[in-house]
Amino acid sequence: MAVKIRLSRVGRKKKPIYRIVVADSRSPRDGKVIESIGRYGPQEEPSLIEIDEAKVRDWLAKGAQPTGTVSRLLANKGISG
């Protein structure tokens, strides 16, 4: 099973909030997730980025691959991914 760390959209129309989740790469964007490890609010000033670093490091050690956007968010928080 290929596991990805990616964004899952929540919130209402034109006011997105994203959860940073660990999910099977074959599941849909807002489908079943394995674990929620943070959240990202792009429309707040400054952008809200909350990440549980211990969980992220654990999943990266297990072989989970972050998507491009999540990689940039992790780099912004100082977590190598």
N, C-alpha and C positions, 0 to 999 in steps of 0.2 A: 504494500500500500504506500503510495507516494503522498507524503504529508507536506502541506504548504502553510506558511504563516501569511495570512492575507487579510484584506479588509472586507467587512460585511456591513452593508448600508442599513441604517435605521434612521429614524427621524421622519419628518413630514416632507411634503413636496417643496422643493427649492430651499430646504433647510436641512442639509444632510449632516448626519453624525455617523461616524463609522466605528465599529468595534474591530479591534485587532484580534483575530481569531486563528486558531490552529484547526485546519480542516483537511479532509481527504481532497486531493486535487481533482477528483472526478465529481465531487458534489457541487451543486449550483452555488452561486455567490451568497445568497441569503438562506441556504439550506442548512442541513445538519452540520454542527461543529463539534469538535472534540473538546476544546477548551477556549474560553475567552480570556485573553491576557492583557487587554488594555483598551483604550479608546482614543479617538482622534476627532477633534472638532475643527474643521478647516475655516469656518466662518467666524470664529471668535477672534478677538484681537488682543493679544497675539494668539496664534493657533494653539488649541488645547491638545497636548500630547501627554497621555498618561499610560505608562507601560510598567508592568510588573517585571522588572529586570531579571529576577531569579527564575521565573517561569520561562522567559525568553531564552536565557542561557541554557536552561535544562532542555528545551525543545531543540535548540540548535545543536546541542551535544548529541541528541538522539537522531539527528539527521534531517530535521525539518528544513525546508528551503523557503526563505522569505521572497515575496514578490518584489518587483522593482520599487514600487511605492513604499512598501513596508521597509525595504532596505534603506531608503532615504530617511524615513522616520527614525529608524534605529540609529543611523549614523548621526542624525541631528541630536539624539539623546546621548550619544557617546558609547553606543553598544555596537560592537563589531558583529556583522552578520553577513 
